[in-house]
Amino acid sequence: MGRAAEEVAALQWQHHPQLCLLQVPKVTRCIHDNLEHINMESARQSMESLLLLLANRRPITMLTSLLKVSSPAQR
């Protein structure tokens, strides 16, 4: 993911967290698939904040989503 895409993603998550709450599986899959490519500190902090928000607001959906995206070795 390029720097511009990282910045856009960070801004979207900071300013529209309610949209992310409606798409927990999609958001967790996206984070999981792209985490190794996101190097900008502010983008990583935004993702951490988003993950905490999702875990607090939708704990069961979040847990189910994380289990689906993780490999058996990570469980």
ZIFEN-V562653 format. One record per backbone hydrogen bond with DSSP energy under -1.0 kcal/mol. NH is the residue of the N-H (numbers start at 0). CO is the residue of the C=O. E is the energy in kcal/mol with one decimal. If there is no record, write none. Layout:
nh=<NH;NH>
co=<CO;CO>
e=<E;E>
//
This chain:
nh=<5;6;7;8;9;10;11;12;13;14;15;19;20;22;26;27;28;29;30;31;32;33;34;36;37;43;44;45;46;47;48;49;50;51;52;53;54;55;56;57;61;62;63;64;65;66;67;68;69;73>
co=<1;2;3;4;5;6;7;8;9;10;11;15;16;19;22;23;24;25;26;27;28;29;30;33;34;39;40;41;42;43;44;45;46;47;48;49;50;51;52;53;57;58;59;60;61;62;63;64;65;70>
e=<-2.3;-2.4;-2.3;-2.6;-2.5;-2.3;-2.6;-2.3;-1.8;-2.2;-2.0;-1.2;-1.8;-1.2;-2.6;-2.7;-2.1;-2.2;-2.5;-2.6;-2.7;-1.5;-1.6;-1.7;-1.2;-2.1;-2.5;-2.1;-2.1;-2.4;-2.4;-2.5;-2.8;-2.2;-2.4;-2.9;-2.4;-2.2;-2.5;-2.8;-2.8;-2.5;-2.6;-2.4;-2.6;-2.3;-1.8;-1.8;-1.5;-1.4>
//
